[in-house]
Amino acid sequence: MINEGRHFLTAMLQERILPFFVGRDARDLETLVDEIYVYKWNYKYAGSAFWTTVAWAEAALFDLLGKATGKPVADLLGGRRRNKVPVYVSSLIRETSAEEEIEWVGRRIEQTKAKAVKLKIGGRLSRNADASPGRSERLIALARKAWGSEMKLYVDANGSYDAPHALEVAKMLKEHGVVFFEEPCPFEDLDATKVVADVLDMPVAGGEQDASLPRFEYMARNRVVDILQPDMLYNGGFIRNHRTNVIAGHYGLPLTPHSPYLGPRQALTTHFCATLRELPIEMEYAAALPKHPMDWYSPQIEVKDGLVAVPTGPGLGIEFVPEVVNGLQIVD
């Protein structure tokens, strides 16, 4: 299913992705994910938009394979190593005041009983500007005061700073015991990010915007970041994210997937995290409250006591209600 706001990718899906898979053997899925890159010169469209549509198709095929064999996707990926996955609550917005952010994210922490939280700082690719004057400093101070010393605090700057300013911000973060600093500099500026990572003893995380396995290898080999964060969709799905995890392991870096999604897409991340040999950092779980009821699929991907249960049903382990399935449009 294509979520609201992503309809511009339907043309890519219909014209470049789905025709490639017609008549192919789904059991050769790993080879197919490689071959689609050169199908009709798709490499000319390489990037997160292209690989997201591949990830949609791959997820559907893994679901199909799982249902055909009666196995959950985690078992198809080599077997689950855990039945429950710890989460960190992830804020997605900067439009709130520091006080408003603490209040509503705090509600999600109370609901989920999560032991870690990630907050947005800076202004998002904002050339050192904050979302509003003084918001970041006040937000982190309030978070530590509100949730205590036991709560693990992570931050995401979404490339807000150049390297010198990021290092100044990091001093404030260190005072409040922040555990990792995500995307301090623009994601395309690997040199600036590496400067920050080299100086700080606080781990620097990044990789959500990347959709190139050689780029992930470069980042790991050169220690551009300390934590790799490939996105479950932007990086192309299960197979390519497992390859990224192999890269991370080879260079001794931890990996945690970027996946700030609510709803059935959370099943992808949960199955993936269940198969990782190590899970050094919790799975990302959106703090956003859903705009619409999510009773259109079951069972719900819910967090209890800071943990999300890995679906045990075949395939992705979720089913859409008949009203949704019957209303879907068949794509030729």
URMOFEN-V374880 format. One record per residue. N is the residue number from 1. RES is the residue in three letters. PHI is phi in degrees with one decimal (* if undefined). OMEGA is omega as a letter, one per 30 degrees, with the letter a starting at -180 (none if undefined). D_CENTER is the distance of its C-alpha to the mean C-alpha in Angstrom with 1 decimal. Layout:
BEGIN
n->N res->RES phi->PHI omega->OMEGA d_center->D_CENTER
n->N res->RES phi->PHI omega->OMEGA d_center->D_CENTER
END
This chain:
BEGIN
n->1 res->MET phi->* omega->a d_center->17.9
n->2 res->ILE phi->-102.7 omega->a d_center->17.1
n->3 res->ASN phi->-79.0 omega->a d_center->16.0
n->4 res->GLU phi->-56.4 omega->l d_center->18.0
n->5 res->GLY phi->94.4 omega->a d_center->17.8
n->6 res->ARG phi->-117.7 omega->a d_center->16.7
n->7 res->HIS phi->-63.8 omega->l d_center->20.3
n->8 res->PHE phi->-67.0 omega->l d_center->20.9
n->9 res->LEU phi->-90.1 omega->a d_center->18.9
n->10 res->THR phi->-63.3 omega->l d_center->21.3
n->11 res->ALA phi->-63.6 omega->l d_center->23.9
n->12 res->MET phi->-59.0 omega->a d_center->21.6
n->13 res->LEU phi->-62.7 omega->a d_center->20.8
n->14 res->GLN phi->-74.1 omega->a d_center->24.5
n->15 res->GLU phi->-95.1 omega->a d_center->26.2
n->16 res->ARG phi->-111.7 omega->a d_center->24.2
n->17 res->ILE phi->-105.9 omega->a d_center->22.1
n->18 res->LEU phi->-60.6 omega->l d_center->23.8
n->19 res->PRO phi->-59.6 omega->a d_center->27.3
n->20 res->PHE phi->-63.6 omega->a d_center->26.3
n->21 res->PHE phi->-82.8 omega->a d_center->25.5
n->22 res->VAL phi->-62.3 omega->l d_center->28.7
n->23 res->GLY phi->81.8 omega->l d_center->31.1
n->24 res->ARG phi->-87.9 omega->l d_center->29.0
n->25 res->ASP phi->-88.8 omega->a d_center->28.7
n->26 res->ALA phi->-63.1 omega->l d_center->25.3
n->27 res->ARG phi->-70.2 omega->l d_center->26.1
n->28 res->ASP phi->-97.8 omega->a d_center->25.7
n->29 res->LEU phi->-59.9 omega->a d_center->22.1
n->30 res->GLU phi->-63.4 omega->l d_center->21.1
n->31 res->THR phi->-66.6 omega->a d_center->24.0
n->32 res->LEU phi->-65.2 omega->l d_center->23.3
n->33 res->VAL phi->-62.9 omega->l d_center->19.8
n->34 res->ASP phi->-74.7 omega->a d_center->21.7
n->35 res->GLU phi->-69.6 omega->a d_center->24.6
n->36 res->ILE phi->-66.0 omega->a d_center->22.8
n->37 res->TYR phi->-63.9 omega->a d_center->22.0
n->38 res->VAL phi->-103.8 omega->l d_center->25.8
n->39 res->TYR phi->-60.6 omega->a d_center->26.8
n->40 res->LYS phi->51.1 omega->l d_center->28.7
n->41 res->TRP phi->56.9 omega->l d_center->27.5
n->42 res->ASN phi->-60.7 omega->a d_center->23.8
n->43 res->TYR phi->-60.0 omega->l d_center->23.1
n->44 res->LYS phi->-69.3 omega->l d_center->24.5
n->45 res->TYR phi->-108.3 omega->a d_center->21.6
n->46 res->ALA phi->-57.9 omega->a d_center->19.0
n->47 res->GLY phi->147.9 omega->a d_center->15.8
n->48 res->SER phi->-64.0 omega->l d_center->12.5
n->49 res->ALA phi->-64.0 omega->l d_center->14.8
n->50 res->PHE phi->-62.5 omega->a d_center->16.6
n->51 res->TRP phi->-70.6 omega->l d_center->13.9
n->52 res->THR phi->-62.9 omega->a d_center->12.1
n->53 res->THR phi->-68.6 omega->l d_center->15.5
n->54 res->VAL phi->-63.3 omega->a d_center->15.9
n->55 res->ALA phi->-61.7 omega->l d_center->12.8
n->56 res->TRP phi->-59.2 omega->a d_center->14.5
n->57 res->ALA phi->-64.7 omega->a d_center->17.7
n->58 res->GLU phi->-61.8 omega->l d_center->16.5
n->59 res->ALA phi->-61.5 omega->l d_center->15.0
n->60 res->ALA phi->-63.6 omega->a d_center->18.4
n->61 res->LEU phi->-72.2 omega->l d_center->20.3
n->62 res->PHE phi->-63.6 omega->l d_center->18.8
n->63 res->ASP phi->-62.2 omega->l d_center->19.5
n->64 res->LEU phi->-63.2 omega->l d_center->23.0
n->65 res->LEU phi->-62.7 omega->l d_center->23.6
n->66 res->GLY phi->-65.0 omega->l d_center->22.7
n->67 res->LYS phi->-69.0 omega->l d_center->25.0
n->68 res->ALA phi->-69.5 omega->a d_center->27.7
n->69 res->THR phi->-101.3 omega->a d_center->27.7
n->70 res->GLY phi->73.8 omega->a d_center->27.1
n->71 res->LYS phi->-117.8 omega->l d_center->24.1
n->72 res->PRO phi->-67.6 omega->l d_center->20.6
n->73 res->VAL phi->-57.4 omega->l d_center->17.9
n->74 res->ALA phi->-56.1 omega->l d_center->17.2
n->75 res->ASP phi->-72.2 omega->l d_center->20.9
n->76 res->LEU phi->-69.2 omega->a d_center->20.9
n->77 res->LEU phi->-93.5 omega->l d_center->18.4
n->78 res->GLY phi->111.0 omega->l d_center->20.9
n->79 res->GLY phi->103.0 omega->a d_center->21.1
n->80 res->ARG phi->-77.2 omega->l d_center->19.2
n->81 res->ARG phi->-106.5 omega->l d_center->19.8
n->82 res->ARG phi->-155.1 omega->a d_center->19.0
n->83 res->ASN phi->-99.1 omega->l d_center->19.5
n->84 res->LYS phi->-135.0 omega->a d_center->17.6
n->85 res->VAL phi->-123.5 omega->l d_center->14.3
n->86 res->PRO phi->-70.5 omega->a d_center->14.3
n->87 res->VAL phi->-124.5 omega->l d_center->11.8
n->88 res->TYR phi->-116.0 omega->l d_center->11.6
n->89 res->VAL phi->-73.6 omega->a d_center->12.1
n->90 res->SER phi->-120.1 omega->l d_center->10.1
n->91 res->SER phi->-78.2 omega->a d_center->12.4
n->92 res->LEU phi->-117.6 omega->a d_center->11.8
n->93 res->ILE phi->-131.2 omega->l d_center->15.3
n->94 res->ARG phi->-126.5 omega->a d_center->18.2
n->95 res->GLU phi->-76.0 omega->l d_center->21.0
n->96 res->THR phi->-83.7 omega->l d_center->22.2
n->97 res->SER phi->-75.7 omega->l d_center->24.7
n->98 res->ALA phi->-58.2 omega->a d_center->23.9
n->99 res->GLU phi->-66.0 omega->l d_center->26.0
n->100 res->GLU phi->-63.3 omega->a d_center->24.4
n->101 res->GLU phi->-63.5 omega->l d_center->20.9
n->102 res->ILE phi->-62.3 omega->a d_center->22.2
n->103 res->GLU phi->-67.1 omega->a d_center->23.9
n->104 res->TRP phi->-82.4 omega->l d_center->21.3
n->105 res->VAL phi->-67.0 omega->l d_center->18.4
n->106 res->GLY phi->-59.5 omega->l d_center->21.1
n->107 res->ARG phi->-63.7 omega->l d_center->21.7
n->108 res->ARG phi->-70.8 omega->l d_center->18.3
n->109 res->ILE phi->-63.9 omega->l d_center->18.8
n->110 res->GLU phi->-63.9 omega->a d_center->22.2
n->111 res->GLN phi->-67.5 omega->a d_center->21.0
n->112 res->THR phi->-93.5 omega->a d_center->18.4
n->113 res->LYS phi->60.5 omega->l d_center->20.2
n->114 res->ALA phi->-66.4 omega->a d_center->17.1
n->115 res->LYS phi->-103.0 omega->a d_center->18.2
n->116 res->ALA phi->-147.6 omega->a d_center->15.6
n->117 res->VAL phi->-148.1 omega->l d_center->14.2
n->118 res->LYS phi->-117.4 omega->a d_center->12.4
n->119 res->LEU phi->-116.4 omega->l d_center->14.5
n->120 res->LYS phi->-85.4 omega->l d_center->14.7
n->121 res->ILE phi->-122.2 omega->a d_center->17.7
n->122 res->GLY phi->68.8 omega->a d_center->19.6
n->123 res->GLY phi->-122.4 omega->a d_center->19.8
n->124 res->ARG phi->76.8 omega->a d_center->17.0
n->125 res->LEU phi->45.8 omega->a d_center->18.7
n->126 res->SER phi->-108.3 omega->l d_center->21.8
n->127 res->ARG phi->55.4 omega->l d_center->24.1
n->128 res->ASN phi->79.2 omega->l d_center->24.4
n->129 res->ALA phi->-81.6 omega->l d_center->25.0
n->130 res->ASP phi->-85.6 omega->l d_center->23.6
n->131 res->ALA phi->-61.2 omega->l d_center->22.4
n->132 res->SER phi->-151.7 omega->a d_center->25.8
n->133 res->PRO phi->-53.7 omega->l d_center->28.4
n->134 res->GLY phi->76.0 omega->a d_center->27.7
n->135 res->ARG phi->-62.8 omega->a d_center->24.7
n->136 res->SER phi->-61.7 omega->a d_center->22.4
n->137 res->GLU phi->-61.7 omega->a d_center->25.2
n->138 res->ARG phi->-69.1 omega->a d_center->26.3
n->139 res->LEU phi->-60.4 omega->a d_center->22.8
n->140 res->ILE phi->-67.3 omega->l d_center->22.2
n->141 res->ALA phi->-62.6 omega->l d_center->25.9
n->142 res->LEU phi->-66.6 omega->a d_center->25.8
n->143 res->ALA phi->-61.7 omega->a d_center->22.6
n->144 res->ARG phi->-64.6 omega->l d_center->24.3
n->145 res->LYS phi->-66.6 omega->a d_center->27.5
n->146 res->ALA phi->-72.9 omega->a d_center->26.1
n->147 res->TRP phi->-108.8 omega->l d_center->24.0
n->148 res->GLY phi->81.6 omega->a d_center->26.1
n->149 res->SER phi->-73.0 omega->a d_center->25.9
n->150 res->GLU phi->-81.4 omega->a d_center->24.1
n->151 res->MET phi->-73.7 omega->l d_center->20.9
n->152 res->LYS phi->-79.9 omega->l d_center->18.3
n->153 res->LEU phi->-105.0 omega->l d_center->17.2
n->154 res->TYR phi->-116.6 omega->l d_center->14.3
n->155 res->VAL phi->-133.2 omega->l d_center->14.3
n->156 res->ASP phi->-129.8 omega->a d_center->12.5
n->157 res->ALA phi->-95.0 omega->a d_center->15.1
n->158 res->ASN phi->47.3 omega->l d_center->13.4
n->159 res->GLY phi->68.5 omega->a d_center->16.2
n->160 res->SER phi->-73.9 omega->a d_center->19.0
n->161 res->TYR phi->-124.5 omega->l d_center->21.5
n->162 res->ASP phi->-80.4 omega->a d_center->23.7
n->163 res->ALA phi->-61.2 omega->a d_center->24.1
n->164 res->PRO phi->-60.4 omega->a d_center->27.2
n->165 res->HIS phi->-70.9 omega->l d_center->25.9
n->166 res->ALA phi->-59.3 omega->l d_center->22.6
n->167 res->LEU phi->-68.4 omega->l d_center->24.9
n->168 res->GLU phi->-67.5 omega->l d_center->26.9
n->169 res->VAL phi->-61.6 omega->a d_center->24.0
n->170 res->ALA phi->-61.5 omega->l d_center->23.0
n->171 res->LYS phi->-61.8 omega->l d_center->26.5
n->172 res->MET phi->-65.3 omega->a d_center->25.9
n->173 res->LEU phi->-62.9 omega->a d_center->22.6
n->174 res->LYS phi->-63.8 omega->l d_center->24.4
n->175 res->GLU phi->-58.7 omega->a d_center->27.2
n->176 res->HIS phi->-104.8 omega->l d_center->24.9
n->177 res->GLY phi->70.4 omega->l d_center->23.3
n->178 res->VAL phi->-66.0 omega->a d_center->19.7
n->179 res->VAL phi->-86.0 omega->l d_center->17.9
n->180 res->PHE phi->-143.4 omega->a d_center->15.5
n->181 res->PHE phi->-119.0 omega->a d_center->15.4
n->182 res->GLU phi->-93.4 omega->l d_center->12.3
n->183 res->GLU phi->42.7 omega->l d_center->13.3
n->184 res->PRO phi->-64.2 omega->a d_center->16.9
n->185 res->CYS phi->-118.3 omega->l d_center->18.3
n->186 res->PRO phi->-50.4 omega->a d_center->17.6
n->187 res->PHE phi->-61.0 omega->l d_center->15.0
n->188 res->GLU phi->-78.6 omega->a d_center->17.9
n->189 res->ASP phi->-92.8 omega->a d_center->20.3
n->190 res->LEU phi->-65.8 omega->a d_center->19.7
n->191 res->ASP phi->-62.5 omega->l d_center->23.1
n->192 res->ALA phi->-64.9 omega->l d_center->22.6
n->193 res->THR phi->-62.6 omega->l d_center->19.4
n->194 res->LYS phi->-65.6 omega->l d_center->21.3
n->195 res->VAL phi->-56.5 omega->a d_center->24.2
n->196 res->VAL phi->-65.7 omega->a d_center->22.2
n->197 res->ALA phi->-62.7 omega->a d_center->20.7
n->198 res->ASP phi->-67.9 omega->a d_center->24.3
n->199 res->VAL phi->-83.1 omega->a d_center->25.9
n->200 res->LEU phi->-81.1 omega->l d_center->23.7
n->201 res->ASP phi->-90.9 omega->l d_center->23.8
n->202 res->MET phi->-76.5 omega->a d_center->20.7
n->203 res->PRO phi->-60.4 omega->l d_center->17.6
n->204 res->VAL phi->-103.9 omega->a d_center->15.8
n->205 res->ALA phi->-112.7 omega->l d_center->12.1
n->206 res->GLY phi->-178.9 omega->l d_center->10.7
n->207 res->GLY phi->126.1 omega->a d_center->9.6
n->208 res->GLU phi->-62.2 omega->a d_center->6.7
n->209 res->GLN phi->-87.4 omega->a d_center->9.8
n->210 res->ASP phi->-91.0 omega->a d_center->11.4
n->211 res->ALA phi->-141.7 omega->a d_center->12.5
n->212 res->SER phi->-136.7 omega->l d_center->15.5
n->213 res->LEU phi->-64.1 omega->l d_center->16.1
n->214 res->PRO phi->-60.6 omega->l d_center->19.2
n->215 res->ARG phi->-66.8 omega->l d_center->17.4
n->216 res->PHE phi->-61.8 omega->l d_center->15.1
n->217 res->GLU phi->-63.0 omega->l d_center->18.4
n->218 res->TYR phi->-62.3 omega->a d_center->20.1
n->219 res->MET phi->-62.4 omega->a d_center->17.6
n->220 res->ALA phi->-71.7 omega->a d_center->17.9
n->221 res->ARG phi->-63.2 omega->a d_center->21.7
n->222 res->ASN phi->-97.6 omega->l d_center->22.5
n->223 res->ARG phi->51.4 omega->l d_center->20.4
n->224 res->VAL phi->-64.5 omega->l d_center->18.9
n->225 res->VAL phi->-131.3 omega->l d_center->16.2
n->226 res->ASP phi->-100.2 omega->a d_center->16.4
n->227 res->ILE phi->-134.5 omega->l d_center->12.9
n->228 res->LEU phi->-89.1 omega->a d_center->10.7
n->229 res->GLN phi->-131.1 omega->l d_center->7.0
n->230 res->PRO phi->-66.9 omega->l d_center->6.6
n->231 res->ASP phi->-84.0 omega->a d_center->4.2
n->232 res->MET phi->-63.1 omega->l d_center->5.5
n->233 res->LEU phi->-100.0 omega->a d_center->7.8
n->234 res->TYR phi->-58.4 omega->a d_center->8.6
n->235 res->ASN phi->-93.2 omega->l d_center->9.6
n->236 res->GLY phi->102.8 omega->l d_center->11.7
n->237 res->GLY phi->108.7 omega->a d_center->10.8
n->238 res->PHE phi->-60.3 omega->a d_center->12.0
n->239 res->ILE phi->-63.0 omega->a d_center->14.8
n->240 res->ARG phi->-69.3 omega->l d_center->13.4
n->241 res->ASN phi->-72.6 omega->l d_center->10.6
n->242 res->HIS phi->-66.5 omega->l d_center->13.5
n->243 res->ARG phi->-64.3 omega->l d_center->15.5
n->244 res->THR phi->-64.7 omega->l d_center->13.2
n->245 res->ASN phi->-65.8 omega->l d_center->13.5
n->246 res->VAL phi->-63.5 omega->l d_center->17.2
n->247 res->ILE phi->-59.7 omega->a d_center->17.3
n->248 res->ALA phi->-59.4 omega->a d_center->15.8
n->249 res->GLY phi->-62.7 omega->a d_center->18.3
n->250 res->HIS phi->-61.0 omega->a d_center->21.1
n->251 res->TYR phi->-99.4 omega->l d_center->20.8
n->252 res->GLY phi->72.0 omega->l d_center->20.2
n->253 res->LEU phi->-102.9 omega->l d_center->16.8
n->254 res->PRO phi->-73.3 omega->l d_center->14.3
n->255 res->LEU phi->-133.1 omega->l d_center->10.8
n->256 res->THR phi->-137.8 omega->a d_center->7.8
n->257 res->PRO phi->-70.8 omega->l d_center->4.6
n->258 res->HIS phi->-80.4 omega->a d_center->1.8
n->259 res->SER phi->-163.8 omega->a d_center->2.2
n->260 res->PRO phi->-84.5 omega->a d_center->5.4
n->261 res->TYR phi->-116.1 omega->l d_center->7.6
n->262 res->LEU phi->-100.8 omega->l d_center->11.1
n->263 res->GLY phi->90.0 omega->a d_center->13.4
n->264 res->PRO phi->-64.0 omega->l d_center->13.8
n->265 res->ARG phi->-63.2 omega->l d_center->10.4
n->266 res->GLN phi->-63.9 omega->l d_center->9.4
n->267 res->ALA phi->-62.1 omega->l d_center->11.9
n->268 res->LEU phi->-60.0 omega->a d_center->10.0
n->269 res->THR phi->-64.5 omega->a d_center->7.5
n->270 res->THR phi->-64.4 omega->l d_center->10.8
n->271 res->HIS phi->-63.1 omega->a d_center->12.9
n->272 res->PHE phi->-61.8 omega->a d_center->11.0
n->273 res->CYS phi->-64.7 omega->l d_center->11.0
n->274 res->ALA phi->-66.0 omega->a d_center->14.6
n->275 res->THR phi->-96.7 omega->a d_center->15.7
n->276 res->LEU phi->-68.7 omega->l d_center->14.8
n->277 res->ARG phi->-60.5 omega->l d_center->18.0
n->278 res->GLU phi->-128.9 omega->l d_center->16.8
n->279 res->LEU phi->-127.1 omega->a d_center->14.1
n->280 res->PRO phi->-69.7 omega->l d_center->14.9
n->281 res->ILE phi->-131.6 omega->a d_center->12.3
n->282 res->GLU phi->-63.0 omega->l d_center->11.2
n->283 res->MET phi->-75.7 omega->l d_center->8.3
n->284 res->GLU phi->-73.3 omega->a d_center->6.5
n->285 res->TYR phi->-139.1 omega->a d_center->8.7
n->286 res->ALA phi->-62.3 omega->l d_center->9.7
n->287 res->ALA phi->-79.1 omega->a d_center->13.2
n->288 res->ALA phi->-59.9 omega->l d_center->14.3
n->289 res->LEU phi->-78.7 omega->a d_center->17.2
n->290 res->PRO phi->-62.2 omega->l d_center->17.4
n->291 res->LYS phi->-73.6 omega->a d_center->19.9
n->292 res->HIS phi->-129.7 omega->l d_center->21.4
n->293 res->PRO phi->-58.1 omega->a d_center->22.2
n->294 res->MET phi->-108.0 omega->l d_center->19.9
n->295 res->ASP phi->-84.4 omega->l d_center->23.0
n->296 res->TRP phi->-92.1 omega->l d_center->22.6
n->297 res->TYR phi->-147.8 omega->l d_center->20.9
n->298 res->SER phi->-154.2 omega->f d_center->21.6
n->299 res->PRO phi->-72.4 omega->a d_center->21.0
n->300 res->GLN phi->-67.2 omega->l d_center->18.6
n->301 res->ILE phi->-87.4 omega->a d_center->15.4
n->302 res->GLU phi->-121.0 omega->l d_center->16.6
n->303 res->VAL phi->-105.8 omega->l d_center->16.5
n->304 res->LYS phi->-134.0 omega->a d_center->19.9
n->305 res->ASP phi->54.2 omega->l d_center->21.0
n->306 res->GLY phi->76.8 omega->a d_center->17.5
n->307 res->LEU phi->-128.2 omega->l d_center->16.7
n->308 res->VAL phi->-115.6 omega->a d_center->15.3
n->309 res->ALA phi->-77.8 omega->l d_center->17.5
n->310 res->VAL phi->-73.9 omega->l d_center->16.5
n->311 res->PRO phi->-54.5 omega->a d_center->18.2
n->312 res->THR phi->-107.5 omega->l d_center->21.5
n->313 res->GLY phi->-73.7 omega->l d_center->22.7
n->314 res->PRO phi->-64.1 omega->a d_center->23.0
n->315 res->GLY phi->68.9 omega->l d_center->20.2
n->316 res->LEU phi->-72.6 omega->l d_center->17.1
n->317 res->GLY phi->81.1 omega->l d_center->19.5
n->318 res->ILE phi->-130.0 omega->l d_center->19.4
n->319 res->GLU phi->-133.6 omega->l d_center->22.0
n->320 res->PHE phi->-88.0 omega->a d_center->22.5
n->321 res->VAL phi->-65.5 omega->a d_center->25.7
n->322 res->PRO phi->-53.6 omega->a d_center->28.7
n->323 res->GLU phi->-61.6 omega->l d_center->28.9
n->324 res->VAL phi->-74.1 omega->a d_center->25.5
n->325 res->VAL phi->-61.1 omega->a d_center->26.3
n->326 res->ASN phi->-66.9 omega->a d_center->29.8
n->327 res->GLY phi->-94.7 omega->a d_center->28.7
n->328 res->LEU phi->-75.4 omega->l d_center->26.3
n->329 res->GLN phi->-92.9 omega->l d_center->27.7
n->330 res->ILE phi->-77.3 omega->a d_center->28.4
n->331 res->VAL phi->-100.4 omega->a d_center->27.3
n->332 res->ASP phi->-79.0 omega->none d_center->29.9
END
